[in-house]
Amino acid sequence: MTPRRPVAFDAVREIGLALPNVPEVQAFGMPALRVHGKLLACVPSHCSAEPGSLVVRVDFDDRAALLAENPDIYYLTEHYEGFTGVLVRLSRIDRTY
């Protein structure tokens, strides 16, 4: 069994920047990635998000499925309910490829 490799925003940045048309920008003063001018992922700036989280843009149907399938990884706070995105606990995923 391979040891778990926790994910941090540095890993998200590395993977995101390898994709075409994905620059790193700032969103609400926090590191973020955009694709074609739209938010792809960012470090959450609102205090309701748990430390070590990531906001990933997904539509509402996909978000509902992620939340239902794995609430230990994916979650929402009231602040983020109206946005097309889901919060991800980076400490609960690993980087394997």
QUIHUCOR-V965333 format. One record per residue. N is the residue number from 1. RES is the residue in three letters. D_CENTER is the distance of its C-alpha to the mean C-alpha in Angstrom with 2 decimals. Layout:
BEGIN
<<N & RES & D_CENTER> <N & RES & D_CENTER>>
END
This chain:
BEGIN
<<1 & MET & 26.25> <2 & THR & 23.85> <3 & PRO & 22.46> <4 & ARG & 18.84> <5 & ARG & 16.78> <6 & PRO & 13.96> <7 & VAL & 10.79> <8 & ALA & 10.18> <9 & PHE & 8.66> <10 & ASP & 11.99> <11 & ALA & 11.33> <12 & VAL & 8.16> <13 & ARG & 10.59> <14 & GLU & 13.40> <15 & ILE & 12.14> <16 & GLY & 10.97> <17 & LEU & 14.25> <18 & ALA & 16.22> <19 & LEU & 15.57> <20 & PRO & 18.23> <21 & ASN & 17.94> <22 & VAL & 14.61> <23 & PRO & 15.44> <24 & GLU & 13.76> <25 & VAL & 14.51> <26 & GLN & 14.19> <27 & ALA & 12.86> <28 & PHE & 14.83> <29 & GLY & 15.76> <30 & MET & 12.44> <31 & PRO & 11.21> <32 & ALA & 9.44> <33 & LEU & 9.86> <34 & ARG & 11.98> <35 & VAL & 13.87> <36 & HIS & 17.32> <37 & GLY & 16.77> <38 & LYS & 13.86> <39 & LEU & 10.37> <40 & LEU & 8.04> <41 & ALA & 4.96> <42 & CYS & 6.02> <43 & VAL & 7.09> <44 & PRO & 8.33> <45 & SER & 12.05> <46 & HIS & 13.56> <47 & CYS & 15.46> <48 & SER & 14.71> <49 & ALA & 11.27> <50 & GLU & 12.02> <51 & PRO & 12.25> <52 & GLY & 9.95> <53 & SER & 6.81> <54 & LEU & 3.36> <55 & VAL & 3.51> <56 & VAL & 3.53> <57 & ARG & 7.29> <58 & VAL & 9.57> <59 & ASP & 13.16> <60 & PHE & 14.70> <61 & ASP & 16.47> <62 & ASP & 13.65> <63 & ARG & 11.74> <64 & ALA & 15.09> <65 & ALA & 15.52> <66 & LEU & 12.33> <67 & LEU & 13.31> <68 & ALA & 16.85> <69 & GLU & 16.40> <70 & ASN & 14.42> <71 & PRO & 14.18> <72 & ASP & 14.08> <73 & ILE & 10.53> <74 & TYR & 9.20> <75 & TYR & 10.62> <76 & LEU & 11.52> <77 & THR & 13.76> <78 & GLU & 16.55> <79 & HIS & 15.25> <80 & TYR & 12.28> <81 & GLU & 14.57> <82 & GLY & 15.96> <83 & PHE & 12.93> <84 & THR & 11.69> <85 & GLY & 8.17> <86 & VAL & 6.94> <87 & LEU & 5.83> <88 & VAL & 5.23> <89 & ARG & 8.11> <90 & LEU & 7.92> <91 & SER & 11.69> <92 & ARG & 12.15> <93 & ILE & 11.14> <94 & ASP & 13.17> <95 & ARG & 13.49> <96 & THR & 16.31> <97 & TYR & 17.74>>
END
